Amino acid sequence: MGQVTFVDETTMGERETGPRLDVAEERLTVRELIRRRMRREEDRRLALKAFTANGLIVLVGDRQVTDLDEEVDLTADTEVTFLRLIPLAGG
């Protein structure tokens, strides 16, 4: 069993370590990582929508994943970063 650490970031430089999650699986899809990170169903839907609209970037370790159904390898201490993109003012 490993542990995933979620980190929430914005392009404004804000960084907050989120929850740690024990996982028994060695591989999970990005969709499943989002599902497990977001506790409320409404938050899950918003995160999935943001991901598909390029408003949310997901990094597993130092690698960006671009497909919700892509399976990622989870090691003992994997860090998953949710980078929320902030639109520029006026654009």
ROTINU-255729 format. One record per residue (C-alpha): x negated, y, z negated; residue number from 0. Coordinates in Angstrom, 1 decimal, decimal comma. Layout:
<recs>
REC;X;Y;Z;NUM .
...
</recs>
This chain:
<recs>
REC;0,0;0,0;0,0;0 .
REC;-1,2;3,5;0,8;1 .
REC;-0,2;7,0;0,0;2 .
REC;0,8;9,8;2,3;3 .
REC;0,3;13,4;1,2;4 .
REC;2,5;15,9;3,0;5 .
REC;1,3;19,4;3,5;6 .
REC;3,5;22,3;4,6;7 .
REC;1,8;25,1;6,5;8 .
REC;2,8;28,1;8,6;9 .
REC;0,9;30,1;11,2;10 .
REC;0,8;32,9;8,7;11 .
REC;-1,7;31,0;6,7;12 .
REC;0,6;29,8;3,9;13 .
REC;-0,3;26,2;2,8;14 .
REC;1,5;24,2;0,2;15 .
REC;0,9;20,6;-0,8;16 .
REC;4,2;18,8;-0,7;17 .
REC;5,2;15,4;-2,2;18 .
REC;3,1;12,3;-2,1;19 .
REC;4,7;9,2;-0,8;20 .
REC;3,8;5,6;-1,4;21 .
REC;4,1;3,5;1,8;22 .
REC;3,9;-0,2;2,3;23 .
REC;3,7;0,0;6,0;24 .
REC;0,4;0,4;8,0;25 .
REC;2,2;2,2;10,8;26 .
REC;5,3;4,5;11,0;27 .
REC;6,8;6,6;13,7;28 .
REC;6,7;10,4;13,4;29 .
REC;10,5;10,3;13,2;30 .
REC;10,3;8,1;10,2;31 .
REC;7,7;10,3;8,5;32 .
REC;10,0;13,3;9,0;33 .
REC;12,9;11,3;7,6;34 .
REC;11,0;10,3;4,5;35 .
REC;9,6;13,8;3,9;36 .
REC;13,0;15,6;4,1;37 .
REC;15,3;14,6;1,3;38 .
REC;18,5;16,2;2,6;39 .
REC;20,1;15,1;5,9;40 .
REC;20,6;18,7;7,0;41 .
REC;16,8;19,4;6,5;42 .
REC;16,0;16,2;8,5;43 .
REC;18,1;17,4;11,4;44 .
REC;16,6;20,9;11,4;45 .
REC;13,1;19,4;11,3;46 .
REC;13,8;17,1;14,2;47 .
REC;15,3;19,9;16,2;48 .
REC;12,3;22,2;15,4;49 .
REC;9,9;19,4;16,4;50 .
REC;11,6;18,9;19,8;51 .
REC;11,8;22,6;20,4;52 .
REC;8,1;23,1;19,6;53 .
REC;8,8;25,0;16,4;54 .
REC;7,1;22,4;14,3;55 .
REC;3,8;20,7;14,9;56 .
REC;3,0;17,5;13,1;57 .
REC;-0,7;16,6;12,4;58 .
REC;-1,6;13,2;11,1;59 .
REC;-5,1;13,5;9,7;60 .
REC;-6,7;15,9;12,3;61 .
REC;-4,6;14,6;15,3;62 .
REC;-1,5;16,3;16,6;63 .
REC;1,3;13,9;17,5;64 .
REC;3,8;15,0;20,2;65 .
REC;6,4;12,2;20,4;66 .
REC;9,0;11,4;17,6;67 .
REC;8,8;7,7;18,5;68 .
REC;5,0;7,6;18,4;69 .
REC;3,6;5,2;15,8;70 .
REC;0,8;6,5;13,7;71 .
REC;-1,7;4,6;11,6;72 .
REC;-1,5;5,2;7,9;73 .
REC;-4,6;4,6;5,8;74 .
REC;-5,0;4,7;2,1;75 .
REC;-4,8;8,5;1,8;76 .
REC;-3,3;9,9;5,0;77 .
REC;-2,5;13,6;5,1;78 .
REC;0,5;14,6;7,2;79 .
REC;0,7;18,3;7,9;80 .
REC;4,0;20,0;9,0;81 .
REC;2,9;23,2;10,7;82 .
REC;5,8;25,5;11,1;83 .
REC;5,3;28,0;14,0;84 .
REC;6,4;31,6;13,2;85 .
REC;7,5;33,6;16,2;86 .
REC;5,8;36,9;16,8;87 .
REC;7,8;40,0;15,9;88 .
REC;9,5;41,4;19,0;89 .
REC;8,9;38,3;21,1;90 .
</recs>
